[in-house]
């Protein structure tokens, strides 16, 4: 084996692929789309718009006015209780409202029927808010009907909001604040990217082999280099293409992340200033402050704080290690399959043993989100064919001992060496075999051939 020959193949594969327009577009657009998927929901959460909706009530119960107070987004109006449902249907436009809510008089069980009339469907947030406030009004009325003394004082004392602050203790006794939801998001993104890129770039190697074999280019190439050198050159060349994309993505995403954090921090600061102004203008603390605003500020600030505590450097290093080793493992198998067929349509049967472990790793990954330390998760993160997906799903939770990580990487590397040796034997025979679709029996026969 001559390293110079492998270097020539690597250079050819790399230059051919990075000069394609599809590579340039994918490299630029992918991080932009990923950043948009992260940033847009956060910005939408902070932005409520300037539209003000008007909701009118026909309150047959007489309980609701004190529970529906106007805010900057919604104006509540109460129509005469003589207004009937038929008149609402016939003269809806005269009410100048986005919705008219008809609330029936109280029945014997102190309950009501509620009907909403709109020209456009009532949005879910508004509907849930109305349901909650009417339910609260009915509950309070039923409790007051029991004639309990000091009812308001008792209700204030028994009302509790519980929030669990979770911390993980290290071996040194130090604590680290947990965010299981954030860990799950990071784990899912990393594992799915590993699955997608290993499959995508591995298939790219297979298609390249089939294309050269179909065009008979391979016959010319193998007259100058060995089949093993050709296979390894293609695999490493595509790997460098992938690493080039990742490096560009890290730079672009790093810049976009800084920009997103600045934008979100600016929005949080703006909303906090608005809340502070409302509190200072009010004689009663928080009297005119929308609790939703305070909740949104607290949640987003907490998320930003938790993100800053995550060791992204360690996660990126592990991602690159598992991507490279996982890609090399599966690319060697894809290259062997590509050498055994004459066209891509014949690959379905032969790629089944390759795709099953990948899919299995993806399914176990979903289990790992809930149980990162279960026996299934631990074993699947060590077994080479599933470890790239499953281990990346465990790492963000911080539950992976160093020995498990090192064992997983070592087994993955050793398995690649064995698979590369076996694939090279298949590749050597298959690359020059034409006119017949290879079966598993043929492939096992090729493995027995002596070098």
Order of alpha helices (4+ residues) and beta strands (2+ residues): alpha-alpha-beta-beta-alpha-beta-beta-alpha-alpha-beta-beta-alpha-alpha-alpha-alpha-alpha-alpha-alpha-alpha-alpha-alpha
